[in-house]
Amino acid sequence: MLTSTQQVAVVALAGVFVLHFVYKRWKKIGIDHVRGPEPQSWLLGNMAQYFQAEAGVAEAKWTADYGGVIKLQGAFGMPVLLVADPKALQSIYNSGYKYEKHPIRRQLTKVMLGGGLTIVEGDQHRIQRRINTPAFGFPETRAHIPLFIEYASKLCQIWHSQVGTNEDSVVIDVNVTISSATMDVIGHAAFDYEFNALNPDGVSENPLKRALALISTKSFGAPSDKTIIFQNLLEYAPEWLVAFYVDYSKKYAFGRATRDLGIKTAKELVEIKQEELRLGKGKRDIFSLLVKANHAADAKSRLSDKDLHSQMVTIIGAGHETTATALSWSLYELGRQPEIQKRLRNEVNAQLDTIRANGQAIFTSSDFEQMEYLTAFTKEIFRFHPAVAWGWRTSMHDQVLPLSKPLTTTTGEVIDSLPIPKGISILTSIFGFNRNKEVFGQDADSFNPDRFLHSKIDNLGTPVGVYGNLMTFGGGTRACIGWRFAILEYQSFLTEIIRNFEFEWVPETAKVRHENVIVTVPIVEGQMDKGPRMPLRVRPVVNTEE
Ligand code: HEM
């Protein structure tokens, strides 16, 4: 039985659906001549094939069959464009606000984060971005390296104690400890505050950490056919109705509770920080820098307290699970390919010997840059295992998409640009771009860091992203503001971990999937309820000199 809220939503949606259908017919706009896979049914279109599969699997087949721009069908025959073509992506991401985040994606993200930079559009985004930017520059981010290394070292101590003193190995869910450590890092880097998420047992007792660990799988994991149909129906609805749905639907109750806990935590931390700043104790943490930039902005551009709270929840939410996921996939790859593991460890140990001989205690950003194999491995991990697999945009005007490679239409015509109508739904395929054979080579479907050693991939083709010519951090006006933070934190953790431990697959490791939730997290097949996990055999490296 539908609740009264659902009944109101269904009646309103049905009305909007009819009006929308009539309007489309009248305007006669569409992308019917673009080729794409057969829909599973009129009700589901191709959406279950896309969202219920492991991330990247559907588009790997579709891009091979149809090229970089593919017509999919949403529920009820609605056209959806899947875009992996470099020039088309560049045009979408670099065109300011001509393509906005899709209203459904915006509202779903809001369930997790409340508001903040990832949600806003146009002038509001421009203002928020300007105020956030000084906290994420290179010098500011580089200054966090000692903090990253401190927490990487705490994480290693926990694993050492789990393994014991007998140089034995144990099977550890490495993801759970790593994501607690990156949560603690973000507490310090953002607020100079200790979340105490890292726990000697590996499992965090911090309530916000526990909730955040499950939010993606509980709220967005493996959508049922019913959820897909209902969400697609919302495509026909005005955004206020979408907001109403995510604000009241039982499906997102856990997400809303987590967001509320995040906002409560952010409010408390913001109050503490503001008091410290009044007393002149401001530091170099992200919040202090943000408040400084906010004060310097003219009165009408300043962020309200509410905006500041949402922004800090955004930074906590966007800034820790993503990096933890990249680290977990790294240990997965190292466990799968022992020769890569050895090569990376040798380079890290050699660099450590060099810096110690020079009287330096810990790595700096230029030490990371000097390690060629570490740099190549980092790029390959971010290429092959992007923590976000797709974006969702909508065109705000009729547009023309330029194409890197001509496209053959259903009528046999070959086109090198594609006119698209206002209001079309676009899935931007980060996964599809990162596996593009023309950019990354014919072996783009395999994991091979060497590709970044021997060629100039970073400068090849149409540049889209901000790092290594990858789409992993998005691009253009809305590229990830924390990408430098993510890379330096990632390399600080990886170098500390690899010189302390060896990794090996266990049978469960082979069952880990890229789960297609709002971020792409590692899930052991059939164990969605346990949240992101990465089981690996962990053994201390023998003869690590201290
Ligand atoms: C592996 C690490 C990370 C990955 C793969 C990643 C990926 C992304 C992507 C793809 C976007 C663009 C989304 C879109 O265009 O729809 C984005 C935006 C964003 N990211 Fe990250 N991110 C990572 C780490 C971080 C960190 C460490 C922070 C902060 C400390 C952060 C904060 C943000 C924010 C605030 C935005 C919104 C930017 C805007 O709309 O202007 N991210 N991220």
Boltz pocket constraint, residues with backbone or C-beta under 6 A from the ligand:
constraints:
  - pocket:
      binder: B
      contacts: [[A, 101], [A, 117], [A, 118], [A, 119], [A, 120], [A, 129], [A, 314], [A, 315], [A, 318], [A, 319], [A, 320], [A, 322], [A, 323], [A, 326], [A, 386], [A, 387], [A, 388], [A, 390], [A, 391], [A, 392], [A, 471], [A, 472], [A, 473], [A, 474], [A, 475], [A, 477], [A, 478], [A, 479], [A, 480], [A, 481], [A, 482], [A, 483], [A, 485], [A, 486]]
      max_distance: 6.0
